[in-house]
Structures are given as structure tokens and as C-alpha cells.
Amino acid sequence: MTKKVHEQVADEQYRLFKMAGYSEDRARREQAATREYGRRMAEQRSKGKR
């Protein structure tokens, strides 16, 4: 199964935060927030198409 774009972005966000020296916890939270945001945007788009 391929990842959705917002999930790739979330993983990338996580990597960047880790490289920038943030704690594991902070990086995970950022990843979760990005993923959640992406999911909402995707739902909005699918609603708009109907």
C-alpha cells in the first residue's frame, strides 16, 4: 500500500525535527499533528467533489 502524501509529509516533518535536535516526544507530536491536518484537508477535498 502506498502512503498518502500527507503521511509522507508527516514522516518528513518527524525527520526534520529529529535532525534539528528536538526531543523524540516533540517530533512525534509534530508528526501526529501534521498527519491529522492532512487527513482533515483530504476529507474537505472529498466533500467538495461530491
PQR file of N, CA, C, O and H, with PARSE charges and radii, in Angstrom:
ATOM      1  N   MET A   1       0.835  -1.207   0.000 -0.4000 1.5000
ATOM      2  CA  MET A   1       0.000   0.000   0.000 -0.0000 2.0000
ATOM      3  C   MET A   1       0.871   1.258   0.000  0.5500 1.7000
ATOM      4  O   MET A   1       1.836   1.358   0.758 -0.5500 1.4000
ATOM      5  N   THR A   2       0.525   2.189  -0.837 -0.4000 1.5000
ATOM      6  CA  THR A   2       1.308   3.424  -0.898 -0.0000 2.0000
ATOM      7  C   THR A   2       0.844   4.384   0.178  0.5500 1.7000
ATOM      8  O   THR A   2      -0.317   4.377   0.585 -0.5500 1.4000
ATOM      9  H   THR A   2      -0.259   2.108  -1.453  0.4000 1.0000
ATOM     10  N   LYS A   3       1.770   5.208   0.629 -0.4000 1.5000
ATOM     11  CA  LYS A   3       1.427   6.195   1.636 -0.0000 2.0000
ATOM     12  C   LYS A   3       0.732   7.369   0.984  0.5500 1.7000
ATOM     13  O   LYS A   3       1.007   7.720  -0.164 -0.5500 1.4000
ATOM     14  H   LYS A   3       2.714   5.214   0.298  0.4000 1.0000
ATOM     15  N   LYS A   4      -0.177   7.974   1.740 -0.4000 1.5000
ATOM     16  CA  LYS A   4      -0.792   9.195   1.248 -0.0000 2.0000
ATOM     17  C   LYS A   4       0.223  10.326   1.376  0.5500 1.7000
ATOM     18  O   LYS A   4       1.153  10.250   2.179 -0.5500 1.4000
ATOM     19  H   LYS A   4      -0.399   7.689   2.673  0.4000 1.0000
ATOM     20  N   VAL A   5       0.037  11.359   0.590 -0.4000 1.5000
ATOM     21  CA  VAL A   5       1.000  12.462   0.576 -0.0000 2.0000
ATOM     22  C   VAL A   5       1.182  13.054   1.964  0.5500 1.7000
ATOM     23  O   VAL A   5       2.313  13.279   2.394 -0.5500 1.4000
ATOM     24  H   VAL A   5      -0.719  11.421  -0.062  0.4000 1.0000
ATOM     25  N   HIS A   6       0.085  13.310   2.672 -0.4000 1.5000
ATOM     26  CA  HIS A   6       0.225  13.933   3.987 -0.0000 2.0000
ATOM     27  C   HIS A   6       0.965  13.037   4.975  0.5500 1.7000
ATOM     28  O   HIS A   6       1.557  13.533   5.933 -0.5500 1.4000
ATOM     29  H   HIS A   6      -0.834  13.127   2.323  0.4000 1.0000
ATOM     30  N   GLU A   7       0.938  11.728   4.754 -0.4000 1.5000
ATOM     31  CA  GLU A   7       1.697  10.835   5.627 -0.0000 2.0000
ATOM     32  C   GLU A   7       3.188  10.923   5.325  0.5500 1.7000
ATOM     33  O   GLU A   7       4.017  10.865   6.233 -0.5500 1.4000
ATOM     34  H   GLU A   7       0.457  11.325   3.975  0.4000 1.0000
ATOM     35  N   GLN A   8       3.522  11.063   4.050 -0.4000 1.5000
ATOM     36  CA  GLN A   8       4.931  11.255   3.680 -0.0000 2.0000
ATOM     37  C   GLN A   8       5.433  12.556   4.276  0.5500 1.7000
ATOM     38  O   GLN A   8       6.539  12.622   4.812 -0.5500 1.4000
ATOM     39  H   GLN A   8       2.849  11.110   3.312  0.4000 1.0000
ATOM     40  N   VAL A   9       4.605  13.595   4.178 -0.4000 1.5000
ATOM     41  CA  VAL A   9       4.969  14.899   4.741 -0.0000 2.0000
ATOM     42  C   VAL A   9       5.169  14.786   6.245  0.5500 1.7000
ATOM     43  O   VAL A   9       6.107  15.362   6.797 -0.5500 1.4000
ATOM     44  H   VAL A   9       3.706  13.541   3.742  0.4000 1.0000
ATOM     45  N   ALA A  10       4.286  14.043   6.908 -0.4000 1.5000
ATOM     46  CA  ALA A  10       4.382  13.864   8.356 -0.0000 2.0000
ATOM     47  C   ALA A  10       5.687  13.158   8.733  0.5500 1.7000
ATOM     48  O   ALA A  10       6.339  13.530   9.709 -0.5500 1.4000
ATOM     49  H   ALA A  10       3.524  13.575   6.460  0.4000 1.0000
ATOM     50  N   ASP A  11       6.059  12.146   7.961 -0.4000 1.5000
ATOM     51  CA  ASP A  11       7.311  11.436   8.236 -0.0000 2.0000
ATOM     52  C   ASP A  11       8.510  12.346   8.026  0.5500 1.7000
ATOM     53  O   ASP A  11       9.475  12.319   8.789 -0.5500 1.4000
ATOM     54  H   ASP A  11       5.529  11.844   7.169  0.4000 1.0000
ATOM     55  N   GLU A  12       8.427  13.147   6.983 -0.4000 1.5000
ATOM     56  CA  GLU A  12       9.497  14.099   6.679 -0.0000 2.0000
ATOM     57  C   GLU A  12       9.626  15.107   7.823  0.5500 1.7000
ATOM     58  O   GLU A  12      10.730  15.432   8.261 -0.5500 1.4000
ATOM     59  H   GLU A  12       7.643  13.169   6.363  0.4000 1.0000
ATOM     60  N   GLN A  13       8.481  15.591   8.294 -0.4000 1.5000
ATOM     61  CA  GLN A  13       8.429  16.540   9.410 -0.0000 2.0000
ATOM     62  C   GLN A  13       9.138  15.939  10.619  0.5500 1.7000
ATOM     63  O   GLN A  13       9.933  16.604  11.283 -0.5500 1.4000
ATOM     64  H   GLN A  13       7.585  15.327   7.938  0.4000 1.0000
ATOM     65  N   TYR A  14       8.839  14.681  10.890 -0.4000 1.5000
ATOM     66  CA  TYR A  14       9.442  13.967  12.015 -0.0000 2.0000
ATOM     67  C   TYR A  14      10.963  13.941  11.888  0.5500 1.7000
ATOM     68  O   TYR A  14      11.686  14.244  12.837 -0.5500 1.4000
ATOM     69  H   TYR A  14       8.193  14.141  10.351  0.4000 1.0000
ATOM     70  N   ARG A  15      11.436  13.570  10.689 -0.4000 1.5000
ATOM     71  CA  ARG A  15      12.889  13.509  10.461 -0.0000 2.0000
ATOM     72  C   ARG A  15      13.550  14.864  10.674  0.5500 1.7000
ATOM     73  O   ARG A  15      14.604  14.960  11.303 -0.5500 1.4000
ATOM     74  H   ARG A  15      10.849  13.324   9.918  0.4000 1.0000
ATOM     75  N   LEU A  16      12.924  15.904  10.146 -0.4000 1.5000
ATOM     76  CA  LEU A  16      13.493  17.246  10.276 -0.0000 2.0000
ATOM     77  C   LEU A  16      13.583  17.662  11.737  0.5500 1.7000
ATOM     78  O   LEU A  16      14.593  18.219  12.166 -0.5500 1.4000
ATOM     79  H   LEU A  16      12.068  15.826   9.635  0.4000 1.0000
ATOM     80  N   PHE A  17      12.532  17.393  12.498 -0.4000 1.5000
ATOM     81  CA  PHE A  17      12.536  17.758  13.912 -0.0000 2.0000
ATOM     82  C   PHE A  17      13.601  16.998  14.674  0.5500 1.7000
ATOM     83  O   PHE A  17      14.248  17.554  15.562 -0.5500 1.4000
ATOM     84  H   PHE A  17      11.712  16.941  12.149  0.4000 1.0000
ATOM     85  N   LYS A  18      13.795  15.709  14.330 -0.4000 1.5000
ATOM     86  CA  LYS A  18      14.830  14.913  14.985 -0.0000 2.0000
ATOM     87  C   LYS A  18      16.214  15.482  14.660  0.5500 1.7000
ATOM     88  O   LYS A  18      17.066  15.601  15.541 -0.5500 1.4000
ATOM     89  H   LYS A  18      13.270  15.257  13.608  0.4000 1.0000
ATOM     90  N   MET A  19      16.429  15.832  13.389 -0.4000 1.5000
ATOM     91  CA  MET A  19      17.723  16.376  12.979 -0.0000 2.0000
ATOM     92  C   MET A  19      17.996  17.712  13.656  0.5500 1.7000
ATOM     93  O   MET A  19      19.138  18.035  13.986 -0.5500 1.4000
ATOM     94  H   MET A  19      15.737  15.736  12.674  0.4000 1.0000
ATOM     95  N   ALA A  20      16.938  18.479  13.857 -0.4000 1.5000
ATOM     96  CA  ALA A  20      17.092  19.797  14.473 -0.0000 2.0000
ATOM     97  C   ALA A  20      17.323  19.683  15.978  0.5500 1.7000
ATOM     98  O   ALA A  20      17.509  20.689  16.662 -0.5500 1.4000
ATOM     99  H   ALA A  20      16.010  18.216  13.589  0.4000 1.0000
ATOM    100  N   GLY A  21      17.310  18.444  16.489 -0.4000 1.5000
ATOM    101  CA  GLY A  21      17.656  18.226  17.885 -0.0000 2.0000
ATOM    102  C   GLY A  21      16.479  18.307  18.847  0.5500 1.7000
ATOM    103  O   GLY A  21      16.675  18.423  20.057 -0.5500 1.4000
ATOM    104  H   GLY A  21      17.160  17.626  15.933  0.4000 1.0000
ATOM    105  N   TYR A  22      15.263  18.247  18.322 -0.4000 1.5000
ATOM    106  CA  TYR A  22      14.110  18.225  19.217 -0.0000 2.0000
ATOM    107  C   TYR A  22      14.003  16.856  19.860  0.5500 1.7000
ATOM    108  O   TYR A  22      14.560  15.881  19.356 -0.5500 1.4000
ATOM    109  H   TYR A  22      15.104  18.153  17.339  0.4000 1.0000
ATOM    110  N   SER A  23      13.285  16.782  20.974 -0.4000 1.5000
ATOM    111  CA  SER A  23      13.111  15.504  21.661 -0.0000 2.0000
ATOM    112  C   SER A  23      12.220  14.579  20.822  0.5500 1.7000
ATOM    113  O   SER A  23      11.458  15.024  19.963 -0.5500 1.4000
ATOM    114  H   SER A  23      12.832  17.574  21.383  0.4000 1.0000
ATOM    115  N   GLU A  24      12.344  13.293  21.100 -0.4000 1.5000
ATOM    116  CA  GLU A  24      11.525  12.276  20.439 -0.0000 2.0000
ATOM    117  C   GLU A  24      10.047  12.635  20.579  0.5500 1.7000
ATOM    118  O   GLU A  24       9.285  12.569  19.614 -0.5500 1.4000
ATOM    119  H   GLU A  24      12.964  12.932  21.797  0.4000 1.0000
ATOM    120  N   ASP A  25       9.659  13.013  21.784 -0.4000 1.5000
ATOM    121  CA  ASP A  25       8.263  13.329  22.087 -0.0000 2.0000
ATOM    122  C   ASP A  25       7.747  14.478  21.225  0.5500 1.7000
ATOM    123  O   ASP A  25       6.666  14.406  20.641 -0.5500 1.4000
ATOM    124  H   ASP A  25      10.278  13.067  22.567  0.4000 1.0000
ATOM    125  N   ARG A  26       8.549  15.537  21.164 -0.4000 1.5000
ATOM    126  CA  ARG A  26       8.151  16.717  20.383 -0.0000 2.0000
ATOM    127  C   ARG A  26       8.029  16.370  18.894  0.5500 1.7000
ATOM    128  O   ARG A  26       7.094  16.799  18.217 -0.5500 1.4000
ATOM    129  H   ARG A  26       9.427  15.595  21.639  0.4000 1.0000
ATOM    130  N   ALA A  27       8.982  15.592  18.406 -0.4000 1.5000
ATOM    131  CA  ALA A  27       8.974  15.194  16.998 -0.0000 2.0000
ATOM    132  C   ALA A  27       7.750  14.340  16.681  0.5500 1.7000
ATOM    133  O   ALA A  27       7.119  14.510  15.638 -0.5500 1.4000
ATOM    134  H   ALA A  27       9.741  15.243  18.956  0.4000 1.0000
ATOM    135  N   ARG A  28       7.420  13.425  17.585 -0.4000 1.5000
ATOM    136  CA  ARG A  28       6.243  12.564  17.395 -0.0000 2.0000
ATOM    137  C   ARG A  28       4.960  13.388  17.371  0.5500 1.7000
ATOM    138  O   ARG A  28       4.080  13.159  16.542 -0.5500 1.4000
ATOM    139  H   ARG A  28       7.932  13.287  18.432  0.4000 1.0000
ATOM    140  N   ARG A  29       4.863  14.351  18.293 -0.4000 1.5000
ATOM    141  CA  ARG A  29       3.665  15.205  18.345 -0.0000 2.0000
ATOM    142  C   ARG A  29       3.500  15.984  17.058  0.5500 1.7000
ATOM    143  O   ARG A  29       2.397  16.111  16.527 -0.5500 1.4000
ATOM    144  H   ARG A  29       5.578  14.537  18.967  0.4000 1.0000
ATOM    145  N   GLU A  30       4.613  16.505  16.563 -0.4000 1.5000
ATOM    146  CA  GLU A  30       4.588  17.278  15.321 -0.0000 2.0000
ATOM    147  C   GLU A  30       4.128  16.384  14.168  0.5500 1.7000
ATOM    148  O   GLU A  30       3.334  16.800  13.324 -0.5500 1.4000
ATOM    149  H   GLU A  30       5.509  16.402  16.995  0.4000 1.0000
ATOM    150  N   GLN A  31       4.638  15.154  14.146 -0.4000 1.5000
ATOM    151  CA  GLN A  31       4.271  14.192  13.105 -0.0000 2.0000
ATOM    152  C   GLN A  31       2.769  13.896  13.160  0.5500 1.7000
ATOM    153  O   GLN A  31       2.094  13.877  12.130 -0.5500 1.4000
ATOM    154  H   GLN A  31       5.283  14.816  14.832  0.4000 1.0000
ATOM    155  N   ALA A  32       2.264  13.668  14.356 -0.4000 1.5000
ATOM    156  CA  ALA A  32       0.844  13.356  14.534 -0.0000 2.0000
ATOM    157  C   ALA A  32      -0.033  14.530  14.105  0.5500 1.7000
ATOM    158  O   ALA A  32      -1.063  14.343  13.457 -0.5500 1.4000
ATOM    159  H   ALA A  32       2.812  13.683  15.192  0.4000 1.0000
ATOM    160  N   ALA A  33       0.386  15.743  14.473 -0.4000 1.5000
ATOM    161  CA  ALA A  33      -0.379  16.938  14.126 -0.0000 2.0000
ATOM    162  C   ALA A  33      -0.438  17.124  12.612  0.5500 1.7000
ATOM    163  O   ALA A  33      -1.488  17.446  12.056 -0.5500 1.4000
ATOM    164  H   ALA A  33       1.222  15.895  15.000  0.4000 1.0000
ATOM    165  N   THR A  34       0.698  16.918  11.955 -0.4000 1.5000
ATOM    166  CA  THR A  34       0.758  17.069  10.501 -0.0000 2.0000
ATOM    167  C   THR A  34      -0.137  16.045   9.825  0.5500 1.7000
ATOM    168  O   THR A  34      -0.850  16.355   8.871 -0.5500 1.4000
ATOM    169  H   THR A  34       1.551  16.657  12.406  0.4000 1.0000
ATOM    170  N   ARG A  35      -0.088  14.810  10.337 -0.4000 1.5000
ATOM    171  CA  ARG A  35      -0.885  13.736   9.751 -0.0000 2.0000
ATOM    172  C   ARG A  35      -2.371  14.036   9.913  0.5500 1.7000
ATOM    173  O   ARG A  35      -3.155  13.847   8.982 -0.5500 1.4000
ATOM    174  H   ARG A  35       0.491  14.558  11.112  0.4000 1.0000
ATOM    175  N   GLU A  36      -2.757  14.508  11.106 -0.4000 1.5000
ATOM    176  CA  GLU A  36      -4.152  14.840  11.397 -0.0000 2.0000
ATOM    177  C   GLU A  36      -4.644  15.965  10.485  0.5500 1.7000
ATOM    178  O   GLU A  36      -5.742  15.905   9.931 -0.5500 1.4000
ATOM    179  H   GLU A  36      -2.121  14.661  11.862  0.4000 1.0000
ATOM    180  N   TYR A  37      -3.807  16.984  10.348 -0.4000 1.5000
ATOM    181  CA  TYR A  37      -4.141  18.123   9.490 -0.0000 2.0000
ATOM    182  C   TYR A  37      -4.340  17.661   8.049  0.5500 1.7000
ATOM    183  O   TYR A  37      -5.294  18.067   7.385 -0.5500 1.4000
ATOM    184  H   TYR A  37      -2.915  17.033  10.798  0.4000 1.0000
ATOM    185  N   GLY A  38      -3.443  16.819   7.578 -0.4000 1.5000
ATOM    186  CA  GLY A  38      -3.519  16.309   6.218 -0.0000 2.0000
ATOM    187  C   GLY A  38      -4.784  15.500   5.985  0.5500 1.7000
ATOM    188  O   GLY A  38      -5.402  15.576   4.924 -0.5500 1.4000
ATOM    189  H   GLY A  38      -2.668  16.490   8.117  0.4000 1.0000
ATOM    190  N   ARG A  39      -5.157  14.722   6.996 -0.4000 1.5000
ATOM    191  CA  ARG A  39      -6.357  13.910   6.881 -0.0000 2.0000
ATOM    192  C   ARG A  39      -7.596  14.790   6.761  0.5500 1.7000
ATOM    193  O   ARG A  39      -8.490  14.519   5.960 -0.5500 1.4000
ATOM    194  H   ARG A  39      -4.654  14.660   7.859  0.4000 1.0000
ATOM    195  N   ARG A  40      -7.637  15.850   7.571 -0.4000 1.5000
ATOM    196  CA  ARG A  40      -8.774  16.770   7.511 -0.0000 2.0000
ATOM    197  C   ARG A  40      -8.876  17.456   6.160  0.5500 1.7000
ATOM    198  O   ARG A  40      -9.964  17.598   5.601 -0.5500 1.4000
ATOM    199  H   ARG A  40      -6.910  16.071   8.222  0.4000 1.0000
ATOM    200  N   MET A  41      -7.727  17.879   5.642 -0.4000 1.5000
ATOM    201  CA  MET A  41      -7.712  18.529   4.329 -0.0000 2.0000
ATOM    202  C   MET A  41      -8.231  17.563   3.260  0.5500 1.7000
ATOM    203  O   MET A  41      -8.995  17.954   2.377 -0.5500 1.4000
ATOM    204  H   MET A  41      -6.844  17.763   6.095  0.4000 1.0000
ATOM    205  N   ALA A  42      -7.811  16.307   3.350 -0.4000 1.5000
ATOM    206  CA  ALA A  42      -8.245  15.292   2.391 -0.0000 2.0000
ATOM    207  C   ALA A  42      -9.759  15.087   2.463  0.5500 1.7000
ATOM    208  O   ALA A  42     -10.421  14.941   1.436 -0.5500 1.4000
ATOM    209  H   ALA A  42      -7.191  15.989   4.068  0.4000 1.0000
ATOM    210  N   GLU A  43     -10.296  15.079   3.672 -0.4000 1.5000
ATOM    211  CA  GLU A  43     -11.740  14.926   3.837 -0.0000 2.0000
ATOM    212  C   GLU A  43     -12.483  16.105   3.248  0.5500 1.7000
ATOM    213  O   GLU A  43     -13.515  15.933   2.598 -0.5500 1.4000
ATOM    214  H   GLU A  43      -9.758  15.198   4.507  0.4000 1.0000
ATOM    215  N   GLN A  44     -11.965  17.304   3.471 -0.4000 1.5000
ATOM    216  CA  GLN A  44     -12.567  18.520   2.916 -0.0000 2.0000
ATOM    217  C   GLN A  44     -12.636  18.405   1.400  0.5500 1.7000
ATOM    218  O   GLN A  44     -13.669  18.681   0.790 -0.5500 1.4000
ATOM    219  H   GLN A  44     -11.127  17.444   3.998  0.4000 1.0000
ATOM    220  N   ARG A  45     -11.522  17.993   0.801 -0.4000 1.5000
ATOM    221  CA  ARG A  45     -11.465  17.882  -0.662 -0.0000 2.0000
ATOM    222  C   ARG A  45     -12.481  16.856  -1.191  0.5500 1.7000
ATOM    223  O   ARG A  45     -13.149  17.098  -2.196 -0.5500 1.4000
ATOM    224  H   ARG A  45     -10.683  17.768   1.296  0.4000 1.0000
ATOM    225  N   SER A  46     -12.588  15.720  -0.509 -0.4000 1.5000
ATOM    226  CA  SER A  46     -13.517  14.699  -0.987 -0.0000 2.0000
ATOM    227  C   SER A  46     -14.965  15.167  -0.827  0.5500 1.7000
ATOM    228  O   SER A  46     -15.820  14.808  -1.637 -0.5500 1.4000
ATOM    229  H   SER A  46     -12.045  15.523   0.308  0.4000 1.0000
ATOM    230  N   LYS A  47     -15.248  15.959   0.203 -0.4000 1.5000
ATOM    231  CA  LYS A  47     -16.593  16.519   0.361 -0.0000 2.0000
ATOM    232  C   LYS A  47     -16.910  17.484  -0.769  0.5500 1.7000
ATOM    233  O   LYS A  47     -18.023  17.503  -1.296 -0.5500 1.4000
ATOM    234  H   LYS A  47     -14.553  16.250   0.861  0.4000 1.0000
ATOM    235  N   GLY A  48     -15.910  18.291  -1.136 -0.4000 1.5000
ATOM    236  CA  GLY A  48     -16.098  19.276  -2.184 -0.0000 2.0000
ATOM    237  C   GLY A  48     -16.402  18.656  -3.538  0.5500 1.7000
ATOM    238  O   GLY A  48     -17.099  19.256  -4.356 -0.5500 1.4000
ATOM    239  H   GLY A  48     -15.006  18.276  -0.708  0.4000 1.0000
ATOM    240  N   LYS A  49     -15.881  17.454  -3.776 -0.4000 1.5000
ATOM    241  CA  LYS A  49     -16.077  16.795  -5.079 -0.0000 2.0000
ATOM    242  C   LYS A  49     -17.505  16.307  -5.261  0.5500 1.7000
ATOM    243  O   LYS A  49     -18.031  16.309  -6.374 -0.5500 1.4000
ATOM    244  H   LYS A  49     -15.314  16.967  -3.111  0.4000 1.0000
ATOM    245  N   ARG A  50     -18.141  15.882  -4.151 -0.4000 1.5000
ATOM    246  CA  ARG A  50     -19.487  15.308  -4.258 -0.0000 2.0000
ATOM    247  C   ARG A  50     -20.519  16.310  -4.736  0.5500 1.7000
ATOM    248  O   ARG A  50     -21.694  15.968  -4.874 -0.5500 1.4000
ATOM    249  H   ARG A  50     -17.714  15.880  -3.247  0.4000 1.0000
TER
END
